Amino acid sequence: MTVLSVNLNKIAVLRNSREGHRPDVLEAARTVLRAGAGGITVHPRSDQRHIRPADVANLAGLLAAEYPQIEFNIEGNPNAGAQDNGYPGFDSLIEQARPAQATLVPDSDDQLTSDHGWDLLTFNDGLAEQISRYQGWGARVSLFIDPVAQQITQAKAHGADRIELYTGPFAETVWAHGIEHPASQESYQTYLAAAEHASQLGLGVNAGHDLDLINLPLFTRIPVLDEVSIGHALIADALDMGLQASVRAYLQLLA
């Protein structure tokens, strides 16, 4: 069964809007894990717009103490350095938290959200060194990648363990045309081919970005899909059905 890793960023966005302690990120983590989620994902940015370094440390401690079988996935740009606002740098977060997985994303603070994968057609020596360093700290390393065979091949060459397919274009196509439309089916075939190519190279396959209850059923037909990371849609659905019920709805689709 494909693992559901729940991204808690939006919980932190709501909390930060009042600079208090509600909703509590740790309690949200406990709730989604009680509902059956197999992983927790966070994407701490250097502008601290949502998940903050203290959250990363607290979640790492919670999972180690109460849920040692649950994977902790930290996403972010490995080139994000220390800031005067207290952000310690992505390297420091990985070294201190020692997550099960580090997902490396080529984003920047001026992006509303991640919107493209790595361009690896020119070999990135710095990225390869960072991948090796995080692996030395015990993390499986996944690279955020567009569904392009050449880029996936280069992800393998850089030393990654997995890729995370950027599914934003797939989701946008489904929103525009519907799940059964030929354009949506064609987009799905692109991702299926990309996933199969990655698997043939020995890479694990994750996926994430704007996956929801409408488009996920088609995407889960990919047989080599190891993990999906879902946050925004799952938390939005929780406003209607409750957080545990939302998690269970996504798990039901994945099953």
NORWOQUI-V438491 format. One record per residue. N is the residue number from 0. PSI is psi in degrees with one decimal (* if undefined). D_CENTER is the distance of its C-alpha to the mean C-alpha in Angstrom with 2 decimals. Layout:
n,psi,d_center
N,PSI,D_CENTER
N,PSI,D_CENTER
//
This chain:
n,psi,d_center
0,138.0,17.28
1,132.1,13.63
2,136.5,11.61
3,115.7,10.04
4,120.3,7.47
5,124.1,8.29
6,124.2,6.88
7,10.3,10.28
8,-44.5,10.56
9,-26.2,13.11
10,-43.7,15.15
11,-33.5,15.66
12,-46.5,16.61
13,-44.7,19.31
14,-46.2,20.52
15,-22.4,20.80
16,-19.3,22.86
17,-0.6,25.66
18,35.3,25.01
19,-144.5,25.72
20,5.1,24.05
21,138.5,23.36
22,152.9,21.10
23,122.8,20.37
24,-39.1,16.78
25,-40.2,18.05
26,-36.0,19.89
27,-40.4,16.98
28,-45.9,15.13
29,-39.8,18.40
30,-47.0,18.73
31,-30.6,15.55
32,-36.8,16.35
33,-29.1,19.93
34,-11.4,18.92
35,1.9,17.45
36,147.0,13.65
37,-2.2,12.84
38,161.0,10.04
39,129.0,9.03
40,140.8,5.96
41,152.7,7.41
42,79.5,7.62
43,123.4,11.37
44,156.8,13.31
45,-17.8,16.82
46,-2.1,18.47
47,38.3,17.21
48,-22.7,16.78
49,-101.1,14.66
50,134.3,13.36
51,163.4,16.14
52,-38.4,17.10
53,-35.6,19.15
54,-41.6,16.32
55,-47.5,14.48
56,-43.2,17.84
57,-40.0,18.68
58,-40.2,15.61
59,-41.6,16.16
60,-42.1,19.75
61,-48.9,19.23
62,-40.2,17.23
63,-38.1,19.76
64,-38.7,22.66
65,-25.7,21.92
66,61.7,19.12
67,-16.8,19.36
68,-7.9,18.13
69,135.7,14.68
70,134.3,11.77
71,123.2,10.36
72,117.7,7.08
73,121.6,7.66
74,153.8,6.13
75,174.9,9.15
76,119.5,12.22
77,-14.7,14.38
78,1.7,17.39
79,112.1,17.01
80,-178.3,20.15
81,144.8,21.90
82,159.5,23.13
83,-17.2,26.21
84,2.9,24.28
85,-7.6,23.22
86,124.4,19.86
87,-5.3,20.50
88,145.7,18.43
89,-40.2,15.14
90,-46.2,17.32
91,-39.4,18.94
92,-43.4,15.89
93,-42.1,14.87
94,-40.5,18.56
95,-41.8,19.26
96,-27.2,16.40
97,59.3,16.25
98,161.8,12.84
99,-31.1,12.57
100,137.9,9.68
101,120.1,9.10
102,116.8,6.67
103,126.0,9.22
104,131.4,9.17
105,60.6,12.74
106,175.3,12.85
107,165.2,15.74
108,-22.0,16.96
109,0.9,19.01
110,135.5,16.17
111,-39.9,15.55
112,168.5,11.93
113,133.0,10.26
114,14.4,12.70
115,159.3,13.20
116,-179.2,12.38
117,145.0,14.44
118,105.2,18.16
119,9.8,19.35
120,-27.5,22.70
121,123.6,24.39
122,131.2,23.57
123,95.3,21.72
124,-39.5,23.49
125,-41.5,21.73
126,-42.6,18.24
127,-38.9,19.77
128,-39.5,21.27
129,-40.2,18.11
130,-46.8,16.43
131,-38.8,19.62
132,-45.1,19.76
133,-37.3,16.41
134,-36.7,17.44
135,-24.1,20.71
136,9.8,19.13
137,6.7,17.87
138,138.4,14.21
139,136.2,12.96
140,127.1,11.62
141,138.5,9.25
142,131.7,9.98
143,116.8,8.50
144,141.0,11.59
145,157.6,13.82
146,65.0,15.65
147,123.2,18.58
148,-42.0,20.36
149,-38.9,21.65
150,-37.7,18.36
151,-41.5,17.01
152,-40.3,20.30
153,-30.4,19.95
154,-42.3,16.55
155,-43.0,18.60
156,-29.2,21.42
157,-9.0,19.45
158,9.2,18.77
159,152.9,15.10
160,-33.4,14.54
161,168.2,11.84
162,154.1,10.40
163,111.8,7.36
164,126.1,9.59
165,110.3,9.42
166,10.9,10.90
167,-49.3,12.38
168,-37.7,15.84
169,-47.7,15.94
170,-42.2,15.29
171,-37.8,17.88
172,-43.4,20.31
173,-42.9,20.21
174,-39.5,20.72
175,-35.0,23.60
176,-17.7,25.34
177,156.8,24.35
178,-29.2,22.81
179,-5.2,26.11
180,145.2,26.95
181,-34.3,27.55
182,-38.1,25.15
183,-40.5,22.27
184,-37.9,23.50
185,-41.5,23.80
186,-43.8,20.22
187,-43.7,19.15
188,-34.2,21.51
189,-44.4,19.94
190,-36.6,16.55
191,-46.4,18.54
192,-40.1,20.50
193,-42.8,17.61
194,-42.1,16.05
195,-37.2,19.57
196,-44.7,20.25
197,-44.0,17.34
198,-39.6,18.56
199,-27.0,22.07
200,-7.2,21.16
201,12.5,19.88
202,140.8,16.17
203,160.0,13.69
204,116.3,11.63
205,168.9,8.07
206,148.7,7.35
207,149.3,5.71
208,108.0,7.63
209,20.9,10.74
210,141.0,11.02
211,-174.2,13.77
212,-17.7,16.84
213,-47.6,18.76
214,-19.0,16.82
215,-38.2,14.90
216,-39.0,18.26
217,-42.0,18.92
218,-30.2,15.62
219,-1.2,15.97
220,-10.9,19.20
221,113.7,17.51
222,-21.8,18.96
223,14.5,16.89
224,115.9,13.45
225,-39.0,12.15
226,144.4,8.94
227,139.6,7.18
228,118.4,4.41
229,129.1,7.03
230,-67.5,8.49
231,-52.0,11.20
232,-40.7,13.05
233,-41.1,13.06
234,-37.5,14.44
235,-42.9,16.78
236,-31.0,18.04
237,-24.4,18.65
238,-28.4,21.19
239,-40.2,23.22
240,-6.1,22.86
241,152.2,21.72
242,-47.1,18.50
243,-42.6,19.52
244,-36.0,20.80
245,-46.6,17.70
246,-44.4,15.60
247,-31.6,18.53
248,-40.8,18.73
249,-39.2,15.29
250,-36.8,16.24
251,-40.7,19.53
252,-40.9,18.16
253,-26.3,16.14
254,*,19.39
//
